[in-house]
């Protein structure tokens, strides 16, 4: 039952991001730019972990959020980590 809600949430996220990108002048460029920025932010966090002590585990969830939602998604994951 738990994985069902994760898949529904992932599908809703994909639809929302796809609709937002469709309204851009270059939708594919917007999607790829957000994905690269998200993965870059996740990589930068991993590289700076020894200095800052801030870490996000690299798993399916963090990868999905970084690719689909970009940098705001990674920041949201960091905020969720602080709250929980």
Secondary structure, DSSP 8 states (H G I E B T S, - for coil): -HHHHHHHHHHHHHHHHHHHHHTSSSHHHHHHHHHHHHHHHHHHHHHHHHHH------SHHHHHHHHHHTHHHHHHHHHHHHH-
